[in-house]
Amino acid sequence: MLSTLTTDGCLYQQDVVDYLIKSGNEQHLKENADGNQALSTKLINKFRVDSGENVVWVKPDKYWRYRVPEDEEGREARG
């Protein structure tokens, strides 16, 4: 996940989900409240630790990107 983020500058959750399904690693997924596949809490927590404070989650579009000066404190960004 980190290598893709470094290369592309952002990482979409759906791309990770698709990759895990295609590679037979569905044990890292869970079903969310809407019935869709999502990353497991364990995987997200590991990514959070590995990525440090320089990566933020853009909730409306469901992707991670590197922090920019305009971002507020915390792990969630507006866009």
C-alpha positions in Angstrom: 0.0 0.0 0.0 2.8 2.4 0.9 4.7 1.8 -2.4 1.5 2.6 -4.4 0.9 5.7 -2.4 4.5 6.8 -2.9 4.4 6.1 -6.6 0.9 7.5 -7.4 0.5 10.2 -4.6 -2.8 8.7 -3.5 -4.3 5.3 -2.8 -8.0 4.5 -3.3 -9.5 2.0 -0.9 -11.4 0.3 -3.7 -8.2 -0.3 -5.6 -6.8 -2.1 -2.5 -10.0 -4.1 -2.1 -9.8 -5.2 -5.8 -6.2 -6.1 -5.5 -6.8 -8.2 -2.4 -9.7 -10.1 -4.0 -7.7 -10.8 -7.2 -4.7 -12.0 -5.3 -6.7 -14.3 -3.1 -6.1 -12.3 0.1 -9.7 -11.8 1.1 -8.9 -12.5 4.8 -7.8 -8.8 5.0 -11.3 -7.7 4.1 -14.6 -7.4 5.9 -18.2 -6.6 4.9 -19.3 -3.1 5.9 -22.7 -2.0 7.0 -23.7 -1.4 3.3 -22.8 -5.0 2.4 -19.7 -3.9 0.5 -16.2 -5.3 0.9 -13.9 -3.0 2.9 -10.4 -3.2 4.4 -10.3 -4.9 7.8 -9.7 -2.8 10.9 -6.4 -4.7 11.5 -5.1 -3.8 8.0 -6.1 -0.2 8.3 -4.5 0.1 11.7 -1.3 -1.4 10.4 -1.3 1.1 7.5 -1.9 4.0 9.8 1.1 3.0 11.9 3.3 2.4 8.8 2.3 5.6 7.0 2.8 7.9 10.0 1.4 11.4 10.3 2.2 12.4 6.8 -0.8 10.6 5.3 -4.4 11.6 5.6 -7.7 9.9 4.7 -10.1 11.7 2.4 -13.4 10.3 3.5 -15.8 11.6 0.8 -13.7 10.0 -2.0 -12.4 7.1 0.1 -8.7 7.5 -0.5 -5.4 8.3 1.3 -3.0 11.0 0.2 0.0 12.8 1.6 -0.7 15.7 3.9 -0.5 19.2 2.5 -0.1 22.5 4.5 -3.8 23.3 4.2 -4.8 20.1 6.1 -6.0 20.4 9.6 -4.5 18.2 12.4 -5.6 14.6 12.5 -5.8 11.8 10.0 -8.9 12.9 8.1 -8.9 15.5 5.4 -11.6 17.3 3.5 -10.3 16.7 0.0 
